[in-house]
Amino acid sequence: MAEILGIGVTHSPSLISPDELKNYSLTRALRNERIPSEQKNPENWPDAMRKEWGDDEGYSSALYQRERLVAGFRKVRAELDAFNPDVVLVWGDDQYENFKEDIIPAFCVMAYEEYECRPFTTKDGGTRPNVWGEPADKTFRYQGHPAARHLAGALIDDGFDVAYAYKPLHEPGLGHAFLNTLLYLDYDRIGFDYPVIPFAINCYGSRIIRNRGGASPQTVNGPDGVQREVPADPPGPSPKRCMELGAAAARAMLESPWRVALIASSSWSHAFLTEKNWWMYCDVESDRARFEEFQAGNFEAWRGLTTAQVEDAGQQEMLNWMCLAGALSELERKPEIVEFQQTYVHNSSKCLAVARP
């Protein structure tokens, strides 16, 4: 019987951008005209938020978070190397990258033979600033694995009508949820030679086309010439369904001949998705509740969450973690927390965790 290692990480873009640029979600929110001026006044912020912002606009707290998260990623990479998987599966959200107007599946197994990625090339051909100082033409190549076909077939046999793809539809290489994960697991650039199965989830659901990968709803001209917001899209899969899929993936991989690492990649609630907080900061209270449930192995609490609750808390990307939670529940494992960082200033709370065989 195969063995499975469970891992949870973040793919937050903030770990790519140099901290001194202060390219935080909060600094962008403070320039956003749709947010009332009183909400931008630090005197009206939670005490912890003002402290985190400090007298240097969050720079010190950004340095601290990076130090903790990078150390956490190094621990996770050490666990991965000790396990030495035959293949690494990553559950990540597609944020208007391959999931666009032509088709939006709930789940898609990406069964490419190879993934060629240039993460530091901007749309205009320039260089994306990055903490490694790598050039625009820096290319990363990752290999696929036959386990992708096995998994898609096993899930279909198990009653999950998953999509699968052998080549990109729109996004060349890998979307950011997958690529950032691999970059951070190789933060020290020692190489990442494990074959990969990216497993895309429609986490953004009602906002996938409406926001087109951004923070703000898109607008269109109505028949009267007046600009109107694009209507909400149908929902993504529910937490319960994602957990069921994660459990089925664990069963499928246990029946395979391969050693498999199952990785959920996302931050938790996101400021730019948390409308009730004026898109200024994420739902820290809800993240703390989800963290305590996860740490305790109380996966049933997650199974009972509704899509409305997830969207209210800005926790859409946590559907990736719901897949992992379903797998851990099936395997009867509790996770070990490597790092948990809650934040008001830096867009999203972040968790790193492992669950050994």
C-alpha positions as CSV (number, residue, x, y, z in Angstrom):
1,M,0.0,0.0,0.0
2,A,1.2,3.5,-0.8
3,E,2.1,6.1,1.8
4,I,0.8,9.7,2.0
5,L,2.2,12.8,3.5
6,G,-0.2,15.7,4.2
7,I,1.0,19.3,3.9
8,G,-0.6,22.7,4.2
9,V,1.1,25.9,3.0
10,T,0.4,29.4,1.6
11,H,1.1,30.7,-1.9
12,S,0.8,34.4,-0.8
13,P,2.5,36.6,-3.5
14,S,3.8,38.8,-0.7
15,L,6.7,36.4,-0.2
16,I,7.9,37.2,-3.7
17,S,7.8,41.0,-3.5
18,P,10.7,42.7,-1.6
19,D,9.3,44.0,1.8
20,E,10.8,47.4,1.3
21,L,8.3,48.0,-1.6
22,K,5.5,47.9,1.0
23,N,3.2,46.4,-1.6
24,Y,0.7,45.3,0.9
25,S,-3.1,45.0,0.4
26,L,-3.6,47.6,3.1
27,T,-1.4,50.2,1.3
28,R,-3.5,49.6,-1.8
29,A,-6.7,49.8,0.1
30,L,-5.7,53.2,1.5
31,R,-5.6,54.4,-2.1
32,N,-8.9,52.9,-3.0
33,E,-11.6,55.5,-3.6
34,R,-14.5,53.1,-2.9
35,I,-13.5,52.9,0.8
36,P,-14.8,55.7,3.0
37,S,-12.1,58.0,4.5
38,E,-13.2,57.2,8.1
39,Q,-12.4,53.5,7.5
40,K,-8.9,54.5,6.4
41,N,-8.3,56.5,9.6
42,P,-6.0,54.4,11.9
43,E,-7.9,55.7,14.9
44,N,-10.8,53.6,13.8
45,W,-8.8,50.4,13.3
46,P,-8.6,47.5,15.8
47,D,-5.8,48.0,18.3
48,A,-3.9,45.0,17.0
49,M,-4.0,46.4,13.5
50,R,-2.6,49.8,14.6
51,K,0.2,48.0,16.4
52,E,1.0,45.9,13.4
53,W,1.0,49.0,11.1
54,G,3.3,50.7,13.6
55,D,5.2,53.8,12.7
56,D,6.8,52.3,9.6
57,E,3.6,51.3,7.7
58,G,3.9,47.7,8.4
59,Y,7.5,47.2,7.4
60,S,8.7,45.7,10.7
61,S,5.8,43.3,10.8
62,A,6.4,42.3,7.2
63,L,10.0,41.4,8.0
64,Y,8.8,39.4,11.0
65,Q,6.2,37.5,9.0
66,R,8.7,36.7,6.2
67,E,11.2,35.4,8.8
68,R,8.7,33.1,10.4
69,L,7.1,31.9,7.1
70,V,10.4,31.2,5.4
71,A,11.6,29.3,8.4
72,G,8.3,27.4,8.2
73,F,8.7,26.6,4.6
74,R,12.2,25.2,5.3
75,K,10.8,22.9,7.9
76,V,8.1,21.8,5.5
77,R,10.7,21.2,2.7
78,A,12.7,19.1,5.1
79,E,9.6,17.0,5.9
80,L,9.0,16.6,2.1
81,D,12.6,15.5,1.5
82,A,12.6,13.0,4.4
83,F,9.4,11.5,2.9
84,N,10.9,11.5,-0.6
85,P,7.6,11.3,-2.6
86,D,7.2,9.8,-6.0
87,V,4.8,12.6,-6.8
88,V,3.5,15.8,-5.2
89,L,-0.2,16.8,-5.6
90,V,-1.1,20.5,-5.0
91,W,-4.6,21.7,-4.4
92,G,-4.7,25.3,-5.5
93,D,-7.3,27.9,-6.7
94,D,-7.5,29.0,-10.3
95,Q,-7.9,32.8,-10.1
96,Y,-9.0,33.6,-13.6
97,E,-6.0,31.9,-15.2
98,N,-7.3,28.8,-16.9
99,F,-10.8,29.1,-15.6
100,K,-12.3,31.8,-17.7
101,E,-15.5,32.6,-19.6
102,D,-15.3,29.6,-21.9
103,I,-15.4,27.0,-19.1
104,I,-15.4,26.9,-15.3
105,P,-15.1,23.4,-13.9
106,A,-15.5,22.8,-10.1
107,F,-12.3,20.6,-10.1
108,C,-9.6,20.0,-12.7
109,V,-6.7,17.6,-12.6
110,M,-3.9,19.1,-14.7
111,A,-2.1,16.1,-16.2
112,Y,0.5,17.9,-18.3
113,E,3.7,16.1,-19.2
114,E,5.8,19.2,-18.3
115,Y,5.2,22.7,-16.9
116,E,7.5,25.5,-18.1
117,C,7.1,28.7,-16.1
118,R,8.5,32.3,-16.1
119,P,7.2,33.9,-13.0
120,F,9.2,37.0,-13.1
121,T,8.2,38.2,-16.6
122,T,5.5,40.9,-16.5
123,K,2.8,41.3,-19.1
124,D,4.7,44.0,-20.8
125,G,7.9,42.0,-20.9
126,G,9.6,43.6,-17.9
127,T,11.0,42.1,-14.8
128,R,8.8,41.4,-11.8
129,P,10.7,42.6,-8.6
130,N,11.5,39.6,-6.5
131,V,13.4,38.8,-3.3
132,W,15.8,36.5,-5.2
133,G,16.8,39.1,-7.7
134,E,16.1,36.7,-10.6
135,P,15.7,38.0,-14.2
136,A,12.6,38.1,-16.2
137,D,13.7,35.2,-18.4
138,K,14.4,32.9,-15.5
139,T,12.6,29.6,-16.4
140,F,11.5,26.9,-14.0
141,R,10.5,23.5,-15.4
142,Y,8.5,20.9,-13.5
143,Q,7.6,17.4,-14.6
144,G,4.2,15.8,-14.6
145,H,3.4,12.2,-13.5
146,P,1.2,9.3,-14.7
147,A,-0.5,9.4,-11.3
148,A,-2.5,12.3,-12.6
149,R,-4.4,10.1,-15.0
150,H,-4.8,7.4,-12.4
151,L,-6.3,10.0,-10.0
152,A,-8.7,11.5,-12.5
153,G,-9.9,8.0,-13.4
154,A,-10.3,6.9,-9.8
155,L,-12.2,10.0,-8.8
156,I,-14.6,9.5,-11.8
157,D,-15.1,5.9,-10.8
158,D,-15.8,7.1,-7.2
159,G,-18.6,9.5,-8.4
160,F,-16.7,12.7,-8.8
161,D,-17.1,14.2,-12.3
162,V,-13.8,16.0,-12.4
163,A,-12.4,17.7,-15.4
164,Y,-8.8,17.0,-16.5
165,A,-6.4,18.7,-18.9
166,Y,-3.3,17.7,-20.9
167,K,-2.4,21.3,-21.8
168,P,-3.1,24.8,-20.7
169,L,-6.2,26.5,-21.9
170,H,-5.1,30.1,-21.3
171,E,-2.3,30.3,-18.7
172,P,1.1,29.1,-19.9
173,G,2.9,26.9,-17.4
174,L,1.2,27.1,-14.0
175,G,-1.1,29.6,-12.3
176,H,0.2,31.4,-9.3
177,A,-1.3,29.1,-6.6
178,F,0.8,26.2,-7.9
179,L,3.9,28.1,-9.1
180,N,4.3,30.1,-5.9
181,T,4.0,27.0,-3.8
182,L,6.8,25.3,-5.7
183,L,8.9,28.5,-5.6
184,Y,8.5,28.7,-1.8
185,L,9.2,25.1,-1.2
186,D,12.4,25.8,-3.0
187,Y,13.0,29.2,-1.4
188,D,16.8,28.5,-1.1
189,R,17.0,27.3,-4.7
190,I,18.3,23.9,-4.0
191,G,16.1,22.5,-6.8
192,F,12.7,20.9,-6.9
193,D,12.7,17.6,-8.9
194,Y,9.6,16.0,-7.6
195,P,6.9,15.4,-10.3
196,V,3.8,17.5,-9.7
197,I,0.1,17.2,-10.1
198,P,-1.6,20.6,-10.0
199,F,-5.3,20.1,-8.9
200,A,-7.3,23.2,-9.6
201,I,-10.3,24.1,-7.5
202,N,-12.9,26.8,-8.4
203,C,-12.5,28.5,-5.0
204,Y,-13.6,31.9,-6.2
205,G,-17.0,30.7,-7.3
206,S,-19.4,33.7,-7.4
207,R,-16.4,36.1,-8.0
208,I,-14.4,34.0,-10.6
209,I,-15.6,36.0,-13.7
210,R,-17.1,38.9,-11.8
211,N,-13.7,40.0,-10.5
212,R,-11.5,38.4,-13.2
213,G,-8.7,37.6,-10.7
214,G,-8.8,41.0,-9.0
215,A,-10.1,42.6,-5.9
216,S,-12.9,44.7,-7.5
217,P,-15.9,43.6,-9.5
218,Q,-15.7,44.3,-13.2
219,T,-18.2,46.7,-14.9
220,V,-20.0,46.6,-18.2
221,N,-22.1,49.1,-20.2
222,G,-25.8,48.4,-19.8
223,P,-28.2,49.0,-22.7
224,D,-28.8,52.5,-21.5
225,G,-25.1,53.2,-21.5
226,V,-24.8,53.2,-17.7
227,Q,-21.9,51.3,-16.2
228,R,-23.0,48.3,-14.1
229,E,-21.2,45.7,-12.1
230,V,-20.9,42.2,-13.7
231,P,-23.4,40.0,-11.9
232,A,-22.3,37.3,-9.5
233,D,-21.3,33.9,-10.9
234,P,-22.7,30.5,-9.7
235,P,-21.0,29.3,-6.5
236,G,-17.9,27.1,-6.3
237,P,-18.0,23.7,-4.7
238,S,-19.1,23.6,-1.0
239,P,-16.7,22.8,1.9
240,K,-18.4,19.5,2.3
241,R,-17.9,18.5,-1.3
242,C,-14.2,19.5,-1.2
243,M,-13.7,17.4,1.9
244,E,-15.4,14.5,0.2
245,L,-13.1,14.9,-2.8
246,G,-10.0,15.1,-0.6
247,A,-11.1,11.9,1.1
248,A,-11.6,10.2,-2.3
249,A,-8.2,11.4,-3.5
250,A,-6.6,9.9,-0.4
251,R,-8.3,6.6,-1.1
252,A,-7.2,6.7,-4.7
253,M,-3.6,7.3,-3.8
254,L,-3.5,4.7,-1.1
255,E,-4.5,2.2,-3.8
256,S,-1.7,3.3,-6.1
257,P,2.0,2.1,-6.1
258,W,3.3,5.7,-5.4
259,R,4.4,7.6,-2.3
260,V,2.3,10.8,-2.5
261,A,2.5,14.2,-0.8
262,L,-0.9,15.9,-0.7
263,I,-0.5,19.6,-0.4
264,A,-3.2,22.3,0.2
265,S,-1.9,25.7,-0.8
266,S,-3.6,29.0,0.1
267,S,-3.8,31.6,2.8
268,W,-7.0,31.7,4.8
269,S,-9.3,34.8,4.8
270,H,-8.3,37.6,2.5
271,A,-8.8,41.3,3.1
272,F,-9.7,42.0,-0.5
273,L,-12.6,39.5,-0.2
274,T,-13.8,40.6,3.2
275,E,-16.5,43.2,2.3
276,K,-17.8,43.5,5.9
277,N,-14.4,44.9,6.9
278,W,-14.4,47.3,4.0
279,W,-11.7,45.2,2.2
280,M,-9.2,46.7,4.7
281,Y,-8.4,43.5,6.7
282,C,-9.3,39.9,6.8
283,D,-11.6,38.0,9.2
284,V,-9.1,37.3,11.9
285,E,-11.7,36.0,14.3
286,S,-13.0,33.5,11.8
287,D,-9.5,32.4,10.9
288,R,-8.7,31.8,14.6
289,A,-11.8,29.7,14.9
290,R,-10.9,27.6,11.8
291,F,-7.3,27.3,13.1
292,E,-8.4,25.9,16.5
293,E,-10.7,23.4,14.8
294,F,-8.0,22.3,12.4
295,Q,-5.3,22.0,15.0
296,A,-7.7,19.8,17.1
297,G,-8.5,17.6,14.1
298,N,-12.2,18.7,14.4
299,F,-12.8,18.3,10.7
300,E,-16.5,17.9,11.2
301,A,-16.7,21.6,12.1
302,W,-15.3,22.4,8.7
303,R,-17.6,20.0,6.9
304,G,-20.6,21.9,8.4
305,L,-19.5,25.2,6.9
306,T,-21.7,26.7,4.2
307,T,-20.6,28.5,1.1
308,A,-22.3,31.7,2.5
309,Q,-20.2,31.5,5.6
310,V,-17.0,31.0,3.6
311,E,-17.7,34.0,1.4
312,D,-18.7,36.2,4.3
313,A,-15.4,35.5,6.0
314,G,-13.4,36.0,2.7
315,Q,-12.1,32.4,3.1
316,Q,-12.8,31.2,-0.4
317,E,-9.3,29.9,-0.9
318,M,-9.6,27.7,2.1
319,L,-11.5,25.3,-0.1
320,N,-8.0,24.0,-1.0
321,W,-7.5,23.3,2.7
322,M,-10.9,21.6,2.9
323,C,-9.6,19.0,0.4
324,L,-6.6,18.4,2.7
325,A,-8.9,18.2,5.7
326,G,-11.0,15.6,4.0
327,A,-7.9,13.6,3.2
328,L,-6.7,13.8,6.8
329,S,-10.1,12.8,8.1
330,E,-10.1,9.8,5.8
331,L,-6.5,8.9,7.0
332,E,-7.5,9.5,10.6
333,R,-4.7,12.0,11.2
334,K,-4.3,15.2,13.1
335,P,-1.9,17.8,11.7
336,E,1.2,19.3,13.3
337,I,1.2,23.0,13.1
338,V,4.5,24.4,11.7
339,E,3.5,28.1,11.7
340,F,0.4,30.2,12.0
341,Q,0.4,33.9,11.3
342,Q,-2.7,36.0,11.7
343,T,-2.6,39.6,10.3
344,Y,-4.6,42.7,9.8
345,V,-2.1,44.5,7.6
346,H,-0.8,41.8,5.2
347,N,-4.0,40.7,3.5
348,S,-4.4,37.2,4.8
349,S,-3.8,34.8,7.7
350,K,-1.4,32.0,6.9
351,C,-0.9,28.5,8.2
352,L,1.8,25.9,7.5
353,A,1.2,22.3,8.7
354,V,2.3,18.7,8.1
355,A,0.7,15.3,8.8
356,R,3.1,12.5,8.7
357,P,2.3,8.9,7.7
